[in-house]
Amino acid sequence: MKFNDGVDAENILLSYYNSVSFAFTEICGRSYGSGVLEILPGEMGNILIPIIKDIDKKLRKNLLKNIDEIIRQGNDIELALDLVDKKLLVDVLGIKPDICKQCRIIWKKLQSRRLKRNFRN
């Protein structure tokens, strides 16, 4: 992935780990064979991510550190989504918790359908 000048890659990374973006990833991506979700370059632009330009650097660092630990330890990715939904989407951006909850339900439903489809073949 290549970013335009002036785009902070850490902000983009942080803004991806939330229920809204994960739901759009399932909607925009493609599933081939083993249930793996593939995102082609042309589809990446359709995934909604929140714009975070002026986030507190300490908060950003802590959130990224927590996401990294969750992933490296093999914990459920929903722990990272819970964290970012609350600390970034709700607390910083003012998105209503119900929006996050509905997007999580959409993501889980689409993910489950994709993974079940693999086992029927």
Secondary structure, DSSP 4 states (H G I P E B T S, - for coil): ----TT--HHHHHHHHSSHHHHHHHHHH-EEETTTEEE--HHHHTTS-----SS--HHHHHHHHHHHHHHHHTT--HHHHHHHHIIIIIITTT---HHHHHHHHHHHHHHHHHHHHHHHH-
